């Protein structure tokens, strides 16, 4: 569902479906639910006008849903399957197998998120559950394969072209050879960092096993070849620490922030700093890019909304300060209460 379609045509079709169809905008507000959704959940559209989809999800499903939204934001147009629990109007939870997709406006920009769901009973057969699990795993592997092709393969191709060219310049342009060798070293380091990051994504438990400082090292290094400028990472006083959900949220928010910098900011300098004190842990991500007016963009930018919802789900204070033509600062802060710093 990525091409521009008249919404009324979508709704007319959805009204006849047995699947549970819900549509919400990038600000996280429902704009349509079909009769099947109303029957299964008890909610009518008027009940959901001021409700975010996250508010209807069991706490154990929130991070999986936010991950799916984040990937939709970063890779628009690619459908995302997810299995989660939704709370009905009567207060009961029901299991749902949901596919998330996007609708574009007439300018070709993502404007709406569509969820198509089927309910699943708690005694869902092991075979059906395994099929759903395999489908999600296959979709994720396909996404990582695309990322591998788009990032690592292109980087290695550039490196191979430089490596083949340098011998021809050895005698006539030695200065260019030095520059080429430096570029070659940068590209190969970037490819290695991309591979490490993708390996972490391929093994989800790695996000829980590796300490945050190391995860951020992998993440920052993977962005070096994507950024037209310098990116510096500094860790001050942070060892192996924090609860797993908080750590994953810090990592995912940093990932979204760096993606936004590469895609939108035109920055030539980025500073990432992780600071741990006796009272709190803070992550600062600053760039010198073109910035933006938060009043004009925050309500309609899906990536920013996901960052705030992810932070709120773990009690993280998130501030985004941006000045047009002067850059942006993303700051995350979490109290160290209940956190061990080894």
Secondary structure, DSSP 4 states (H G I P E B T S, - for coil): --S---HHHHHHHHTT-SSEEEEEETTS-EEEE-HHHHHHH---GGGGTT--GGGGB-GGGHHHHHHHHHHHHHSTT--EEEEEEEE-TTS-EEEEEEEEEEEE-TTS-EEEEEEEEEEE-TT--HHHHHHHHHHHHHHHHHHHHHHIIIIIIHHHHHHHHHHHHHHHHTTT-HHHHHHHHHHHHHHHHHHHHHHHHHHHHHSTTHHHHS-HHHHHHHHHHHHTTTSSSEEEEEEES--SBS-HHHHHHHHHHHHHHHHHIIIII--SEEEEEEEE-SSEEEEEEEE-S----HHHHTTT-HHHHHHHHHHHHTT-EEEEEEETTTEEEEEEEEE-TT--B-
